[in-house]
């Protein structure tokens, strides 16, 4: 009978009685041959003392230890030229990248300044519209003449019904007659003293 010592039987394509070397305590004298997968010198020696042939094989499940090799390779002139060209290209790309970052920074600052200018421009346009409206009102008042509407109308026209609300208010103010600012034209006309 052939005895095969291996920790695992998977991956081993041969017939025999599989034994785990971990549980070996004495050799089996009925064995006709022994195959050992892995390094188990005690098992090998025990069977060889009985005169049974022993074959030691590489364990198919054994992890291969990493192998470190020091290799010295000379650099050919062509390879050195390629390396130098690659370094020069990398330096060029780094410089271009730095320049692009600077340009982006300038653009972002300009964009921020542009937004602030647009906001200020909008504010100034609004202020200008208000001033234009006030100027238009002042021009309209000046078109009526330098005199107050109440005094001008007082001397030329005593038909108070044809006056505008601002003219009536100016007249009442010149006569020191109080009135509500929200008073209607009829309420203001009622305050004018009868002559």
MODELLER restraints for C-alpha pairs under 7 A, 6 or more apart:
rsr = mdl.restraints
at = mdl.atoms
rsr.add(forms.Gaussian(group=physical.xy_distance, feature=features.Distance(at['CA:1:A'], at['CA:30:A']), mean=6.79, stdev=0.5))
rsr.add(forms.Gaussian(group=physical.xy_distance, feature=features.Distance(at['CA:1:A'], at['CA:31:A']), mean=4.95, stdev=0.5))
rsr.add(forms.Gaussian(group=physical.xy_distance, feature=features.Distance(at['CA:1:A'], at['CA:32:A']), mean=5.12, stdev=0.5))
rsr.add(forms.Gaussian(group=physical.xy_distance, feature=features.Distance(at['CA:1:A'], at['CA:33:A']), mean=6.86, stdev=0.5))
rsr.add(forms.Gaussian(group=physical.xy_distance, feature=features.Distance(at['CA:2:A'], at['CA:16:A']), mean=4.94, stdev=0.5))
rsr.add(forms.Gaussian(group=physical.xy_distance, feature=features.Distance(at['CA:2:A'], at['CA:17:A']), mean=6.22, stdev=0.5))
rsr.add(forms.Gaussian(group=physical.xy_distance, feature=features.Distance(at['CA:2:A'], at['CA:31:A']), mean=5.78, stdev=0.5))
rsr.add(forms.Gaussian(group=physical.xy_distance, feature=features.Distance(at['CA:2:A'], at['CA:32:A']), mean=5.68, stdev=0.5))
rsr.add(forms.Gaussian(group=physical.xy_distance, feature=features.Distance(at['CA:2:A'], at['CA:33:A']), mean=4.91, stdev=0.5))
rsr.add(forms.Gaussian(group=physical.xy_distance, feature=features.Distance(at['CA:2:A'], at['CA:34:A']), mean=5.80, stdev=0.5))
rsr.add(forms.Gaussian(group=physical.xy_distance, feature=features.Distance(at['CA:3:A'], at['CA:16:A']), mean=5.48, stdev=0.5))
rsr.add(forms.Gaussian(group=physical.xy_distance, feature=features.Distance(at['CA:3:A'], at['CA:17:A']), mean=4.75, stdev=0.5))
rsr.add(forms.Gaussian(group=physical.xy_distance, feature=features.Distance(at['CA:3:A'], at['CA:18:A']), mean=6.02, stdev=0.5))
rsr.add(forms.Gaussian(group=physical.xy_distance, feature=features.Distance(at['CA:3:A'], at['CA:31:A']), mean=6.34, stdev=0.5))
rsr.add(forms.Gaussian(group=physical.xy_distance, feature=features.Distance(at['CA:3:A'], at['CA:33:A']), mean=6.45, stdev=0.5))
rsr.add(forms.Gaussian(group=physical.xy_distance, feature=features.Distance(at['CA:3:A'], at['CA:34:A']), mean=4.93, stdev=0.5))
rsr.add(forms.Gaussian(group=physical.xy_distance, feature=features.Distance(at['CA:3:A'], at['CA:35:A']), mean=6.39, stdev=0.5))
rsr.add(forms.Gaussian(group=physical.xy_distance, feature=features.Distance(at['CA:4:A'], at['CA:16:A']), mean=6.03, stdev=0.5))
rsr.add(forms.Gaussian(group=physical.xy_distance, feature=features.Distance(at['CA:4:A'], at['CA:17:A']), mean=5.80, stdev=0.5))
rsr.add(forms.Gaussian(group=physical.xy_distance, feature=features.Distance(at['CA:4:A'], at['CA:18:A']), mean=4.74, stdev=0.5))
rsr.add(forms.Gaussian(group=physical.xy_distance, feature=features.Distance(at['CA:4:A'], at['CA:19:A']), mean=6.03, stdev=0.5))
rsr.add(forms.Gaussian(group=physical.xy_distance, feature=features.Distance(at['CA:4:A'], at['CA:34:A']), mean=5.89, stdev=0.5))
rsr.add(forms.Gaussian(group=physical.xy_distance, feature=features.Distance(at['CA:4:A'], at['CA:35:A']), mean=4.80, stdev=0.5))
rsr.add(forms.Gaussian(group=physical.xy_distance, feature=features.Distance(at['CA:4:A'], at['CA:36:A']), mean=5.93, stdev=0.5))
rsr.add(forms.Gaussian(group=physical.xy_distance, feature=features.Distance(at['CA:5:A'], at['CA:18:A']), mean=5.87, stdev=0.5))
rsr.add(forms.Gaussian(group=physical.xy_distance, feature=features.Distance(at['CA:5:A'], at['CA:19:A']), mean=4.83, stdev=0.5))
rsr.add(forms.Gaussian(group=physical.xy_distance, feature=features.Distance(at['CA:5:A'], at['CA:20:A']), mean=5.62, stdev=0.5))
rsr.add(forms.Gaussian(group=physical.xy_distance, feature=features.Distance(at['CA:5:A'], at['CA:21:A']), mean=5.52, stdev=0.5))
rsr.add(forms.Gaussian(group=physical.xy_distance, feature=features.Distance(at['CA:5:A'], at['CA:35:A']), mean=6.19, stdev=0.5))
rsr.add(forms.Gaussian(group=physical.xy_distance, feature=features.Distance(at['CA:5:A'], at['CA:36:A']), mean=4.73, stdev=0.5))
rsr.add(forms.Gaussian(group=physical.xy_distance, feature=features.Distance(at['CA:5:A'], at['CA:37:A']), mean=6.05, stdev=0.5))
rsr.add(forms.Gaussian(group=physical.xy_distance, feature=features.Distance(at['CA:6:A'], at['CA:18:A']), mean=6.95, stdev=0.5))
rsr.add(forms.Gaussian(group=physical.xy_distance, feature=features.Distance(at['CA:6:A'], at['CA:19:A']), mean=6.41, stdev=0.5))
rsr.add(forms.Gaussian(group=physical.xy_distance, feature=features.Distance(at['CA:6:A'], at['CA:20:A']), mean=5.44, stdev=0.5))
rsr.add(forms.Gaussian(group=physical.xy_distance, feature=features.Distance(at['CA:6:A'], at['CA:21:A']), mean=6.17, stdev=0.5))
rsr.add(forms.Gaussian(group=physical.xy_distance, feature=features.Distance(at['CA:6:A'], at['CA:36:A']), mean=6.39, stdev=0.5))
rsr.add(forms.Gaussian(group=physical.xy_distance, feature=features.Distance(at['CA:6:A'], at['CA:37:A']), mean=5.10, stdev=0.5))
rsr.add(forms.Gaussian(group=physical.xy_distance, feature=features.Distance(at['CA:7:A'], at['CA:20:A']), mean=5.13, stdev=0.5))
rsr.add(forms.Gaussian(group=physical.xy_distance, feature=features.Distance(at['CA:7:A'], at['CA:21:A']), mean=6.48, stdev=0.5))
rsr.add(forms.Gaussian(group=physical.xy_distance, feature=features.Distance(at['CA:11:A'], at['CA:60:A']), mean=6.81, stdev=0.5))
rsr.add(forms.Gaussian(group=physical.xy_distance, feature=features.Distance(at['CA:27:A'], at['CA:46:A']), mean=6.11, stdev=0.5))
rsr.add(forms.Gaussian(group=physical.xy_distance, feature=features.Distance(at['CA:27:A'], at['CA:47:A']), mean=5.99, stdev=0.5))
rsr.add(forms.Gaussian(group=physical.xy_distance, feature=features.Distance(at['CA:32:A'], at['CA:52:A']), mean=6.33, stdev=0.5))
rsr.add(forms.Gaussian(group=physical.xy_distance, feature=features.Distance(at['CA:33:A'], at['CA:52:A']), mean=5.86, stdev=0.5))
rsr.add(forms.Gaussian(group=physical.xy_distance, feature=features.Distance(at['CA:33:A'], at['CA:53:A']), mean=5.28, stdev=0.5))
rsr.add(forms.Gaussian(group=physical.xy_distance, feature=features.Distance(at['CA:33:A'], at['CA:54:A']), mean=6.23, stdev=0.5))
rsr.add(forms.Gaussian(group=physical.xy_distance, feature=features.Distance(at['CA:34:A'], at['CA:53:A']), mean=6.28, stdev=0.5))
rsr.add(forms.Gaussian(group=physical.xy_distance, feature=features.Distance(at['CA:34:A'], at['CA:54:A']), mean=4.76, stdev=0.5))
rsr.add(forms.Gaussian(group=physical.xy_distance, feature=features.Distance(at['CA:34:A'], at['CA:55:A']), mean=6.29, stdev=0.5))
rsr.add(forms.Gaussian(group=physical.xy_distance, feature=features.Distance(at['CA:35:A'], at['CA:54:A']), mean=5.82, stdev=0.5))
rsr.add(forms.Gaussian(group=physical.xy_distance, feature=features.Distance(at['CA:35:A'], at['CA:55:A']), mean=4.81, stdev=0.5))
rsr.add(forms.Gaussian(group=physical.xy_distance, feature=features.Distance(at['CA:35:A'], at['CA:56:A']), mean=5.87, stdev=0.5))
rsr.add(forms.Gaussian(group=physical.xy_distance, feature=features.Distance(at['CA:36:A'], at['CA:55:A']), mean=6.19, stdev=0.5))
rsr.add(forms.Gaussian(group=physical.xy_distance, feature=features.Distance(at['CA:36:A'], at['CA:56:A']), mean=4.75, stdev=0.5))
rsr.add(forms.Gaussian(group=physical.xy_distance, feature=features.Distance(at['CA:36:A'], at['CA:57:A']), mean=6.07, stdev=0.5))
rsr.add(forms.Gaussian(group=physical.xy_distance, feature=features.Distance(at['CA:37:A'], at['CA:56:A']), mean=5.99, stdev=0.5))
rsr.add(forms.Gaussian(group=physical.xy_distance, feature=features.Distance(at['CA:37:A'], at['CA:57:A']), mean=4.89, stdev=0.5))
rsr.add(forms.Gaussian(group=physical.xy_distance, feature=features.Distance(at['CA:37:A'], at['CA:58:A']), mean=5.61, stdev=0.5))
rsr.add(forms.Gaussian(group=physical.xy_distance, feature=features.Distance(at['CA:37:A'], at['CA:59:A']), mean=4.64, stdev=0.5))
rsr.add(forms.Gaussian(group=physical.xy_distance, feature=features.Distance(at['CA:38:A'], at['CA:56:A']), mean=6.94, stdev=0.5))
rsr.add(forms.Gaussian(group=physical.xy_distance, feature=features.Distance(at['CA:38:A'], at['CA:57:A']), mean=6.32, stdev=0.5))
rsr.add(forms.Gaussian(group=physical.xy_distance, feature=features.Distance(at['CA:38:A'], at['CA:58:A']), mean=5.58, stdev=0.5))
rsr.add(forms.Gaussian(group=physical.xy_distance, feature=features.Distance(at['CA:38:A'], at['CA:59:A']), mean=4.77, stdev=0.5))
rsr.add(forms.Gaussian(group=physical.xy_distance, feature=features.Distance(at['CA:44:A'], at['CA:54:A']), mean=6.29, stdev=0.5))
rsr.add(forms.Gaussian(group=physical.xy_distance, feature=features.Distance(at['CA:47:A'], at['CA:54:A']), mean=6.97, stdev=0.5))
rsr.add(forms.Gaussian(group=physical.xy_distance, feature=features.Distance(at['CA:48:A'], at['CA:54:A']), mean=6.76, stdev=0.5))
rsr.add(forms.Gaussian(group=physical.xy_distance, feature=features.Distance(at['CA:149:A'], at['CA:167:A']), mean=5.37, stdev=0.5))
rsr.add(forms.Gaussian(group=physical.xy_distance, feature=features.Distance(at['CA:149:A'], at['CA:170:A']), mean=6.85, stdev=0.5))
rsr.add(forms.Gaussian(group=physical.xy_distance, feature=features.Distance(at['CA:150:A'], at['CA:167:A']), mean=5.54, stdev=0.5))
rsr.add(forms.Gaussian(group=physical.xy_distance, feature=features.Distance(at['CA:150:A'], at['CA:168:A']), mean=6.69, stdev=0.5))
rsr.add(forms.Gaussian(group=physical.xy_distance, feature=features.Distance(at['CA:150:A'], at['CA:170:A']), mean=5.57, stdev=0.5))
rsr.add(forms.Gaussian(group=physical.xy_distance, feature=features.Distance(at['CA:150:A'], at['CA:171:A']), mean=4.23, stdev=0.5))
rsr.add(forms.Gaussian(group=physical.xy_distance, feature=features.Distance(at['CA:151:A'], at['CA:171:A']), mean=6.85, stdev=0.5))
rsr.add(forms.Gaussian(group=physical.xy_distance, feature=features.Distance(at['CA:165:A'], at['CA:185:A']), mean=5.74, stdev=0.5))
rsr.add(forms.Gaussian(group=physical.xy_distance, feature=features.Distance(at['CA:168:A'], at['CA:188:A']), mean=6.84, stdev=0.5))
rsr.add(forms.Gaussian(group=physical.xy_distance, feature=features.Distance(at['CA:172:A'], at['CA:192:A']), mean=6.91, stdev=0.5))
